[in-house]
Amino acid sequence: MHIVVCIKQVPDSAQIRVHPVTNTIMRQGVPAIVNPYDLFALEEALRLKDKFGGRVTVLCMGPPQAEDALRKCLSFGADEAILVTDRAFAGATWASTCATAPMAACRSASRR
């Protein structure tokens, strides 16, 4: 069994600040963390791996700094981590992310 868990690096919600004029999130100085709900998915994937065997791949589409999030997932027990990064993905919509992530996972699987 091969389980692919998609993760996202997000600003730490405990330290988020909102710009008073634009009402947008101010990311400067706010540490990035793995989305906590994505960690729940990783935890379940690792349980399934322990129970049935197989491998767990963690996939993230984001900036080069997202490598830290992937390293954290590897430290939890994921077997492989894939970072899909390119300046062309900046501001990507959910639709383009949904199209790109499966292609990256399939390419990874075909290399095995």
ABEGO torsion letter per residue (X at the ends): XBBBBBBBBBBBAAABBBBAAAGBBBABGBBBBBBAAAAAAAAAAAAAAAAAEEBBBBBBBBBAAAAAAAAAAAAAGBABBBBBBBAAABGBBAAAAAAAAAAAAAAAAAAX
